[in-house]
């Protein structure tokens, strides 16, 4: 894990774009539920 952020009511689409723009060497993100700690989805760079 290289980055964590609680999203809350933030626009998760904007956050995804921001992370992928700043972390150019990362090919994907994993979204997780912070309360249950379960995997939600994989977000891949295109």
Secondary structure, 3 states (H helix, E strand, C coil): CCCCCCCCCCCHHHHHHHHHHHCCCCCEEEEECCCCCCEEEEEECC
